[in-house]
């Protein structure tokens, strides 16, 4: 962005401090802001009438959310809420559209961002349609290794804490079934809990867990 326009974006942005489990927006809500994650983490998900959630993505520092409000006045088809206390930049729809009109490259970048998000969602839907729960959990875990994995002696440790309930939401399965999968992997030496952080001892073995059912 040109410096003068970047200064205008900074001037238009408000900083919002939200506690954990606070909704940025809920399902079907109309929104009029774009959010940037400065600290913490925001989870996007699709809720069901029965109270279950299909977690789509955990958005960490540097992620932008809410761009659909720039092209669609309808209600949102997903929800977004903080997983931990988070700090967010909030820029109004009106301001963002003004910046994009002055600097059209912003539209191209938003399009590229949307395509990347769509690809990720299609991968999730493929897993839901064609892979059993065990493979879905392994796939989510491998993605987390790429995003948050830290190499240490004995394997790769995730840099953030995730409960088995989190994995159940990420893989769309019951906590009991996910708990059973983790017990089996722990018994076989594939994973281990290390000071409340998950340690993956054998990434190659985890990759072999991703096999479509026949």
C-alpha positions in Angstrom: 0.0 0.0 0.0 1.2 3.6 -0.6 2.3 5.2 2.7 -0.4 7.8 2.8 -3.1 5.2 2.4 -1.5 2.9 5.0 -1.6 5.9 7.4 -5.3 6.3 6.6 -5.9 2.6 7.4 -4.1 3.0 10.7 -6.2 6.0 11.5 -9.4 4.2 10.6 -8.6 1.1 12.7 -9.9 0.7 16.2 -8.3 -1.7 18.7 -10.7 -4.1 20.5 -9.7 -6.2 23.5 -11.9 -9.3 23.8 -11.9 -12.0 26.5 -12.0 -15.7 25.7 -15.2 -17.1 24.2 -16.4 -13.8 22.9 -18.2 -13.8 19.5 -17.0 -11.5 16.8 -20.2 -12.4 15.0 -22.7 -15.3 15.2 -24.4 -17.4 12.6 -26.7 -15.3 10.3 -25.6 -12.0 11.8 -25.0 -9.1 9.4 -21.6 -7.6 9.9 -20.0 -4.3 8.8 -16.4 -4.6 9.9 -13.2 -6.4 8.9 -11.0 -7.8 11.7 -7.3 -8.3 12.0 -5.9 -10.6 14.7 -3.1 -8.8 16.6 -2.8 -11.3 19.5 -4.7 -14.4 20.7 -6.7 -16.7 18.4 -10.2 -16.7 16.8 -12.0 -19.8 15.7 -14.4 -19.8 12.8 -17.0 -22.6 12.8 -20.3 -23.8 11.5 -22.8 -24.4 14.4 -25.7 -26.9 14.3 -29.1 -26.6 15.9 -28.1 -29.4 18.3 -25.2 -27.3 19.7 -22.4 -29.0 17.8 -19.7 -27.2 15.9 -17.7 -27.9 12.8 -14.5 -25.9 13.4 -13.2 -24.5 10.1 -10.0 -22.7 11.1 -8.1 -21.3 14.1 -7.1 -17.8 13.0 -3.9 -16.6 14.8 -1.8 -13.4 14.6 -1.7 -11.8 11.2 -5.0 -13.3 10.0 -7.8 -11.1 8.6 -11.5 -12.0 9.0 -14.8 -10.6 7.9 -14.0 -9.7 4.3 -17.3 -11.1 3.0 -19.1 -8.1 4.4 -17.4 -6.0 1.7 -19.4 -7.8 -1.1 -22.4 -9.2 0.7 -24.9 -7.5 3.0 -26.5 -10.9 4.0 -26.0 -12.7 7.2 -22.8 -14.6 7.8 -22.9 -18.4 7.1 -20.2 -19.1 9.8 -19.5 -17.8 13.3 -16.3 -16.5 14.8 -15.3 -16.3 18.4 -12.1 -15.9 20.4 -10.5 -19.0 21.9 -8.4 -17.0 24.3 -8.2 -13.3 25.3 -7.5 -11.6 22.0 -6.6 -8.2 20.6 -8.2 -7.2 17.3 -8.0 -4.4 14.8 -11.4 -3.4 13.6 -11.9 -1.5 10.4 -15.4 -0.5 9.1 -16.8 -1.8 5.8 -17.2 1.8 4.6 -13.5 2.6 5.3 -12.3 -0.6 3.6 -14.3 0.0 0.5 -12.9 3.6 0.3 -9.4 2.3 0.5 -10.1 -0.3 -2.2 -11.5 2.3 -4.5 -8.4 4.4 -4.1 -6.0 1.4 -4.4 -7.7 -1.4 -6.5 -4.9 -3.8 -5.9 -6.6 -4.4 -2.5 -9.5 -6.1 -4.3 -7.1 -8.5 -6.0 -5.4 -9.3 -2.7 -8.8 -10.0 -1.1 -9.8 -12.3 -4.0 -6.5 -14.2 -3.6 -7.2 -14.5 0.2 -10.7 -15.7 -0.5 -9.5 -18.4 -3.0 -7.0 -19.7 -0.4 -9.7 -19.9 2.2 -12.0 -21.7 -0.2 -9.3 -24.3 -1.0 -8.9 -25.0 2.6 -12.6 -25.5 3.1 -12.8 -27.8 0.1 -10.0 -29.9 1.7 -12.0 -30.1 4.9 -15.2 -31.1 3.0 -13.3 -33.8 1.1 -12.1 -35.3 4.4 -15.7 -35.2 5.8 -17.1 -37.0 2.7 -14.4 -39.6 2.1 -12.2 -40.2 5.2 -13.0 -41.8 8.5 -12.6 -40.0 11.8 -9.1 -41.4 12.5 -7.8 -40.0 9.2 -9.5 -36.7 9.8 -7.9 -36.3 13.2 -4.5 -37.2 11.7 -4.9 -34.7 8.9 -5.8 -31.9 11.3 -2.9 -32.8 13.5 -0.5 -32.7 10.5 -1.8 -29.2 9.5 -1.2 -28.0 13.1 2.4 -29.4 12.9 3.0 -27.2 9.9 1.5 -24.1 11.6 2.6 -24.6 15.2 5.1 -27.4 15.3 8.4 -26.9 17.2 11.2 -29.5 16.7 12.6 -30.8 20.0 14.5 -33.9 21.1 12.2 -36.8 20.5 9.8 -35.3 18.0 7.7 -32.3 17.2 5.8 -30.4 19.9 2.8 -28.2 19.2 3.4 -24.6 20.4 -0.2 -24.2 21.7 -2.4 -26.3 23.9 -5.4 -28.1 22.4 -7.8 -30.2 24.2 -9.3 -33.4 22.8 -12.6 -31.5 22.7 -10.8 -29.1 20.3 -9.7 -32.0 18.1 -13.3 -33.3 18.2 -14.6 -30.0 16.8 -11.8 -29.8 14.3 -12.4 -33.3 13.0 -16.2 -33.4 13.5 -16.4 -36.3 15.8 -17.4 -37.1 19.4 -14.9 -36.4 22.2 -15.2 -40.0 23.3 -14.1 -41.4 19.9 -11.3 -38.9 19.6 -10.1 -39.7 23.1 -10.0 -43.4 22.1 -7.9 -42.6 19.0 -5.4 -40.6 21.1 -5.1 -43.4 23.7 -4.3 -45.8 20.9 -1.7 -43.5 19.4 -0.2 -42.9 22.8 0.0 -46.6 23.5 1.8 -47.2 20.1 4.3 -44.4 20.8 3.1 -42.1 18.1 2.2 -39.2 20.3 2.6 -38.2 23.9 1.4 -35.4 26.3 4.4 -33.3 27.4 3.6 -30.7 30.1 0.1 -30.3 28.7 1.5 -29.9 25.1 1.1 -32.5 22.5 4.4 -34.2 21.4 4.3 -36.0 18.1 7.0 -38.7 18.2 6.5 -40.2 14.7 5.3 -37.8 12.0 5.7 -40.4 9.3 3.5 -42.9 11.1 0.9 -40.1 11.6 1.0 -39.5 7.8 0.2 -43.2 7.2 -2.9 -42.8 9.3 -4.5 -40.8 6.4 -6.0 -43.5 4.3 -9.5 -43.3 2.7 -11.9 -46.0 3.7 -12.7 -48.7 1.1 
